[in-house]
């Protein structure tokens, strides 16, 4: 007779089961806490009402701005078929920032910034409206585009450093400044992702004039947001003469090695690297054999990479050194740019441009944050005017040279040359980084002490 081999039920250990359940609960709590910390860290600046209002107004306006940029480039290329003319229009639109920005910085440090921005945004709206009327009427010519480009360049020479310096007025706390700048760049690049794609489709369907008109309308959102802000009474303007204040700004910017080094690296990248934007119609039409929709996709890929970069910076823990991020971001930019120059396939070009956009925006936004963190409050407008001069003012010279070179050696070769020069600048900056960090350390120590007495978000909202 066989023995009964039926196994007895496995004995359950209540202590082990309770331990496993407790472990699962702890893991879920840690995951939830990590997600909550990430969300809070990512949107720290949103605790301030003024920042929220301005952020929403910019969100609408910037989409229109990017629609106009792609429409203007395509319109110039359609009218002329010339790479040099693309470079010339870029030069005309951006060169005023090179000559006017230092004077604009003095004006920004003396004037109520909200009033200044209402004026500049209104003038930019009129420029977009003029482009729309001329284009929709069929009367647009290249000299119109050049003239209106110069006008917009003069406006931007005041608007861009003014907006950058205005960020601290909105959050009132330097410890949140980096997050606020990164979120500004995030919405800028969300617009870069949406605007060119929508603009390319609209150009194919109804033409460039509609893009200009929609951009003009979009300015109403940011103008309304500026009127809706609740800001404390503006400080009294400085009494120093223009020449004295201008000299003081030059001495301050070029006498402090960390600020000077950041501006030089940004200038090199803008001068020899940013020309790929101006040459994009050539890649879309001649190299990738597409149309305005192809160009829209290429620009959107750059925007996607830039968006990823700004989200990474916005969620950055406070202990991460942006000084080390700067040269690394330029290396990433140069790699993406080189790969795009070699590509002859749209589906390969798109991820390469994502990498290019990521590297460039991380460099630009990190530079902005470092400069605003290091700058004294009474010189912030002048420091950011040099930032505008380095970022926007150097680009038109590069655009003009790139357009002329592309006629002779081809657009891909121009991008490869620019990538090599950017890589060289990043290596030189990395070699000087330890000395620069040591010189900037006292400033960061002083800011850490001041942050303890900063206005809490609950009081500022």
Residue pairs with C-beta under 8 A, 6 or more apart in sequence:
38 315
41 179
41 314
41 315
41 317
42 179
42 311
42 314
42 315
43 179
43 183
43 314
44 176
44 179
44 180
44 457
45 51
45 170
45 171
45 176
45 179
45 180
45 183
46 52
46 55
46 183
47 176
47 457
47 458
47 460
47 461
48 170
48 171
48 172
48 176
48 457
48 460
48 461
49 230
49 460
49 461
50 169
50 170
50 171
50 229
50 230
50 231
50 460
51 167
51 170
51 171
51 180
53 225
53 228
53 229
54 166
54 170
54 222
54 225
54 226
54 229
55 183
55 184
55 187
56 221
56 225
57 221
57 222
57 223
57 224
57 225
57 226
58 184
58 187
58 188
58 221
58 222
58 225
59 187
59 190
59 191
59 221
60 218
60 221
60 222
61 121
61 218
61 219
61 221
61 222
62 187
62 188
62 191
62 192
62 195
63 191
63 194
63 195
63 198
63 218
64 128
64 195
64 214
64 215
64 216
64 217
64 218
64 219
65 191
65 195
65 215
65 218
66 191
66 192
66 194
66 195
66 196
66 199
66 299
66 303
67 195
67 196
67 198
67 199
67 202
67 211
67 214
67 215
68 128
68 131
68 199
68 211
68 212
68 215
69 195
69 196
69 199
70 195
70 196
70 199
70 200
70 203
70 211
70 292
70 295
70 296
70 299
71 199
71 202
71 203
71 208
71 211
71 212
72 89
72 131
72 145
72 149
72 208
72 212
73 86
73 89
73 278
73 280
73 281
73 295
74 200
74 203
74 208
74 281
74 292
74 295
75 135
75 140
75 145
75 208
76 85
76 86
76 89
76 142
76 145
77 85
77 86
77 281
77 282
77 285
79 140
79 141
79 142
80 142
83 279
83 282
83 403
83 406
83 407
83 411
84 403
84 404
84 406
84 407
85 142
85 403
86 278
86 279
86 281
86 282
86 399
86 403
87 275
87 278
87 399
87 400
87 401
87 402
87 403
87 404
87 406
88 146
88 400
88 403
89 142
89 145
89 146
89 149
90 277
90 278
90 395
90 396
90 399
90 400
90 403
91 396
91 397
91 399
91 400
92 146
92 149
92 150
92 153
92 396
93 149
93 150
93 152
93 153
93 396
94 153
94 156
94 392
94 393
94 395
94 396
94 399
95 150
95 153
95 393
95 396
95 397
96 150
96 153
96 154
96 156
96 157
97 153
97 156
97 157
97 160
97 388
97 389
97 392
97 393
97 396
98 389
98 392
98 393
98 394
98 396
98 397
99 157
99 393
100 154
100 157
100 158
101 157
101 161
101 385
101 386
101 388
101 389
101 392
101 393
102 246
102 249
102 250
102 382
102 385
102 386
102 389
103 242
103 246
104 157
104 158
104 161
104 162
104 381
104 385
104 388
105 161
105 249
105 381
105 382
105 383
105 384
105 385
105 386
106 242
106 245
106 246
106 249
106 381
106 382
106 385
107 116
107 158
107 381
108 116
108 158
108 161
108 162
108 165
108 381
108 382
108 384
108 385
109 165
109 238
109 245
109 378
109 379
109 380
109 381
109 382
110 237
110 238
110 245
111 237
112 234
113 162
113 165
113 166
113 169
113 234
113 381
114 166
114 169
114 226
114 229
114 231
116 158
116 162
117 159
117 162
117 163
117 166
117 226
118 223
118 226
118 227
120 155
120 156
120 158
120 159
120 162
121 159
121 219
121 222
121 223
121 226
122 219
122 223
123 151
123 155
124 152
124 155
124 156
124 159
124 219
125 216
125 219
125 220
125 223
126 216
127 148
127 151
127 152
127 155
128 212
128 213
128 215
128 216
128 219
129 212
129 213
129 216
130 148
131 140
131 144
131 145
131 148
131 209
131 212
132 209
132 210
132 212
132 213
132 215
132 216
134 140
134 144
135 207
135 208
135 209
135 212
136 207
136 209
136 210
136 213
140 209
156 388
156 392
157 388
160 384
160 388
160 392
161 381
161 384
161 385
161 387
161 388
162 381
164 181
164 368
164 372
164 384
164 387
164 388
165 372
165 380
165 381
165 384
167 177
167 180
167 181
167 184
167 372
168 174
168 177
168 372
168 377
168 380
169 231
170 180
170 229
171 177
171 180
171 460
172 454
172 455
172 460
173 451
173 454
173 455
173 457
173 460
174 373
174 447
174 450
174 451
174 454
175 318
175 447
175 451
175 454
176 457
177 369
177 372
177 373
178 313
178 316
178 318
178 322
178 369
178 373
179 314
181 365
181 368
181 369
181 372
182 310
182 311
182 313
182 314
182 316
182 365
182 369
183 310
183 314
185 306
185 309
185 310
185 313
185 361
185 364
185 365
185 368
186 307
186 310
186 311
186 314
188 306
188 310
189 303
189 304
189 306
189 307
189 309
189 310
189 357
189 361
190 303
190 307
191 303
192 299
192 300
192 302
192 303
192 306
192 307
192 357
193 300
193 303
193 304
193 307
194 300
194 303
195 303
196 295
196 296
196 299
196 300
196 303
197 296
197 297
197 299
197 300
198 296
199 211
199 296
200 292
200 293
200 294
200 295
200 296
200 297
200 299
201 293
201 296
202 210
202 211
202 214
203 211
203 292
203 296
204 291
204 292
204 293
238 245
238 378
240 248
245 382
246 382
248 379
248 382
249 379
249 382
249 383
249 385
249 386
252 259
252 376
252 379
252 382
252 383
253 259
253 260
253 263
253 382
253 383
253 386
254 260
256 374
256 439
257 435
257 436
257 439
258 370
258 374
258 436
258 437
258 439
258 440
259 371
259 374
259 375
259 383
261 429
261 432
261 436
262 326
262 367
262 370
262 371
263 367
263 371
263 386
263 387
263 390
264 390
264 425
265 326
265 327
265 330
265 363
265 367
265 425
265 426
265 429
266 363
266 364
266 367
266 387
266 390
266 391
267 390
267 394
268 421
268 422
268 425
269 330
269 333
269 360
269 363
269 422
269 425
270 390
270 391
270 392
270 394
270 395
270 398
271 394
271 395
271 397
271 398
272 398
272 417
272 418
272 421
272 422
273 333
273 334
273 337
273 360
273 398
273 418
273 419
273 421
273 422
274 360
274 395
274 398
274 399
275 395
275 398
275 399
275 401
275 402
275 403
275 414
275 415
275 418
276 337
276 340
276 356
276 415
276 418
277 302
278 399
278 402
278 403
279 402
279 403
279 406
279 411
279 414
279 415
280 295
280 298
280 299
281 295
282 406
282 411
283 298
283 340
283 349
283 411
284 290
284 291
284 292
284 294
284 295
284 298
285 291
285 294
285 295
286 411
287 344
287 411
287 412
288 294
288 298
288 344
288 345
288 346
288 349
290 346
294 346
297 346
297 350
298 346
298 349
298 350
298 353
301 349
301 350
301 351
301 353
301 354
301 357
302 353
302 354
302 356
302 357
303 357
304 354
304 357
305 336
305 353
305 354
305 355
305 356
305 357
305 358
305 359
305 361
306 357
306 358
306 360
306 361
308 354
308 358
309 329
309 357
309 358
309 359
309 360
309 361
309 362
309 365
310 361
310 362
310 365
312 362
313 362
313 365
313 366
313 369
321 437
322 366
322 369
322 370
323 370
323 433
323 436
323 437
323 440
324 433
325 362
325 366
326 363
326 366
326 367
326 370
326 426
326 429
327 426
327 427
327 429
327 430
327 433
328 426
329 358
329 359
329 360
329 362
329 363
329 366
330 359
330 363
330 422
330 423
330 425
330 426
330 429
331 359
331 423
331 426
332 355
332 358
332 359
332 362
333 355
333 356
333 358
333 359
333 360
333 363
333 419
333 422
334 359
334 419
334 420
334 422
334 423
334 426
335 355
335 359
335 419
336 352
336 353
336 354
336 355
336 356
336 357
336 358
336 359
337 356
337 415
337 416
337 418
337 419
337 422
338 415
338 416
338 419
339 348
339 352
339 355
340 349
340 352
340 353
340 356
340 415
341 411
341 412
341 413
341 415
341 416
341 419
342 412
343 349
343 352
364 391
367 387
367 391
368 387
371 383
371 384
371 387
372 380
372 383
372 384
373 443
373 444
373 447
374 383
374 440
374 443
375 383
375 384
398 418
402 414
402 418
405 413
405 414
405 417
406 414
